[in-house]
Amino acid sequence: MSDTLYAARQYVSVNHRELFSLAATSLVAAFCLTVRDLLFVRFGEIPPIIELLGTALAIFVIMLLALWVTKLIAVRVGYVIEYVPHKVGLIGGVILSIISLGYLPLFLPGGLRFELPPRLRVGKFRSWYKGWEVGLIAGAFPFVITFALLPLSALFLAGVPGMELLVVATWLVALFACLPLPMLGKHKGELKDFHDTVKKLRGSSFGLDVFYASGPWFLILCAYVLIIGILTWTLMTLGYPLGLWAYGFSVLFALMAGAVFMRFFQD
């Protein structure tokens, strides 16, 4: 435990590049979800702009907290991670949302850059990166984000205005983070295998790291995100008080999944 606390103090931090990347990702996600009102329905009005900025700020806070928890998990396993945005996925998402008049709010959050500091390798029997560890850490990001749906859903049931858009945005961030798509960019040299190809293509996304590490873990993660989404959609459709049943099931399901997930990090 003392080693983990020391490692957390030394290696768990969010640098300025990550803050800028998270802000850009949040702004793109909010734009894709509000572009219809912003550009085509209520163009020039103040409320859509306030909705855009408020949604972007909320997504930024949620992603920042999720990244910080993921960094703690990574340090516990022995890695240091840095958030990297999917530039092509974000730019493409803006273009697609405008072309589709806001009906296809698709965007790709990005992925993680992994490092193995020598201090964290003390006492660890590893020569290099382990696929299952990378996949477990990468999957933690969308997994943690889904837990933000619990307080947001509670606020929605309580009648707080603006929660519907924020709930949908949060779930879409988790869902799109599961898409197994690589970063895209120019590359040089010979591509010998899948891992080398992903590296030359400027890195891997959250979903691709999970998919490459373990097919079953990828399917379980996607199924979990989808089930949480279905339960959230059900409680939003039913509203108060019937939606409380769906909310109770989602809380129970999330807590059970979290308990199972944390068993992988026990000594």
N, C-alpha and C positions, 0 to 999 in steps of 0.2 A: 504493500500500500504506500509506503514512504517513497519508493522508487517512482511509483505512478504520480504522486503529488509533485515530486521534484521535476519529473519530465513535463508535467502539465505546466508548471511555472516557467520552465525554460523554453518550451516549444509551442505552447498553445497561445497563439496570437493571430490577429488579422491585420495584414499589412495594407498599405495604401492602395496597392494594385488590386487587391481583393475587394476593398471597399468600393473602388471605382467600378470594378467588374460587376459586383452585386447591384450597385446603383443602376448601371446600364441595363442589366438583365431585368431588374424590377420595372424600370421605366418602359422597356420594350413590352414586357408582359402586360402591364397596365394599358399601354397603347393598343395592343392587339385586342384587348377585351373591351375597350371603350371607343374604338375608332369609329364605329357606326354612328354613335351619338355625336362624337367629336367632329367628324367631317361630313357626314351625310344626312343626319337627322336634325341636329341642333347646332349647326356650324356657326361659330362666332359667339355663342352664348357662354356665360361664365360657369354655370353648373357642370357641364361636361368636363371643363378644364379642372375644376375643383375635384371632380370624381376621379379624373386621371391622376392627379398629383396625390390625392389621398390613398388611392389604391396602390400606387407605386411605393409610397412610403410604408404602407402596411406590409407589402410583399417584401420590401427591403429588410424590415425588422425581422420578419419570419425567416427569411433565408439566412440572415446573419446569425440568428440564434441556432438554426439548424446546422450551419457550417461550424459554429463553435462547438456544438455537441459532437459533430462528426470528427472534429479535430481531437477532442478528448478521447473518442473511441480509437482513432488512429494511433495516438500516442500510447494508449493502453496496449495496442498490438505491437507497437514498435516503429511506427512510421510518422513522418511529418508530411502534411498535405497542404496544398495551396489550390484555391479555387481558380479555375480557368474558364472563361466564358466561351460559348460556341458562337464565334463571330458570324460565320455563315448562317447558322441556324437563327440567330437574332435578326440579322439583316433580311434574310429570306422570310422570316415571320412577319416583319413589317410590310414587305412588298406583298406577300400573300394576303394579309389581312386587308390591305387597301384594295387589291384587285377583287377580292371576294366580297367587298362592301361590309367587312366585319363579320361575315358568317363563318370564316375559317380562322379562328384565333390560334394558329399553330406557331410555337416558338420552341427553341431548344435551349435549355438553361446552360449546359456546358458539362464540365467534368473536373477531375482532380489531377494535380501533378504530385507524384509521390517521391519522397526522399527517405533514405535510411541513414540517419545520423549515427556515427560510431558509438556515441554515448548510449543510444537506445538499443544497440546491438549487443551490449554486454550481457552475457548469460543467455542469449538467444541462439538457438541452433538453426541458423539460416545462413546461406551463402549469398543470397540475393532476394529479389522480390518473390513472394509466394502468391500464386494466382488466387487461391481461396481467400487469403487475407486482403488482397486488393479488392476483390469482389465484395467481400463482407463490408469493408469500409465504404466503398462506393455506394452500395445499396443502403447504407445507413442514412445518407442524405435525404432521399425521397421518403424513406421510412420515418424519419424524425419529423419531416414536414407534415405528414398526415396527422400527427398529434396536435398540430395547431388547429386542425378542424374541430377539435372537441370544444375549446372555449369559444371559437367563432360560431359554432352551431348553437351553443347555449345562448349566446348573445342574439342570434337570429330568432330563436324561439322566444326570447324575452322581448322581442319587438324592436330591437335597436335598428335604426335605419342604416342602409348601406351595407348590411352584413351579407346579403345574398350575393352580390358581386364579389365580395372579398372571399367568401366561402368557395365559390366557383374558381376564382383565380388561384387560391391556395391549392385546391385539388388538382388543377391543371398543371401547376408547377411540378407537383409530385408525379403526376402521370407522364408528362413530357420528359421528365428526368429519367424515366425508365426506358425511353426509346433507345435501342442499341445502334446508334449512329455515330460514326467517327468524326473527329474534327477534319476539316478540309483545308488544303493549302498546297503550295508547291513543295515538291520533294526531289531530292537528288540521290543518286546511288541505286544499288540493286536492292529489291525487296525480296528477302529470302523466305519469310514466313509471315503468319498473321500478325504476331506481336510486332515484328519489324515494320510491317505495313502500317499499322496503327500509329507507331512512333513517327514514321516518316510523314504521315498525314496530319501532323501537328497534335497528336494525342488522341485519347479516347474519352468518350462521354461516360456519365454515370452508368447508364443502362448497358453500354457495350462492355465496360469492365465487369459488370455482374454477369452478363451473358457469356463472356469469354471464360470467366472463372468457373461457372457452374450453371448448366441449363436448368436443373431443378430449382436452384436458388432464384434464378431469374423468373421462372414461372410462378414460384411462390410469392415473390415480391410483387409481380404484376397482379396476381390474383388478390393479394392483400389490398393493394391500392384500389383495385376495381370494386372490391366488396365494400371498403370504406366509402367509396364514392356512391355506391348504390344506397347504402344506409343513410348517407348524408342527403342524397336526393330525395329519399323517402321521407325523412323528417321535414325537409323543406316543403315537400308537396303536401304533407298532412297538416303541418303547422301545429300550433298549440291547441289542445293538450295531447292529441293523438300522436304527434311527433315525438313526444317524450319517450314512447316505447322504442321507436327506432333509435333515438339518441342513447337510451340505456344500453341497447344492443351494441351500438358503435363503441361506446366507452368500454364495455366489457370485452369486446373483440379486440380493441386496440391494446388494452392492458394485458390480455392473455398473449397477444403477439409480442408485446414488448418484453414480457417475462421470458418467453422462449428465446427471443433474440439476445437478451442479455446473458443467457446461459453460455453463449459462445465466448464470453469474456471472463468467465470465472477461472480462477487458478486451478 
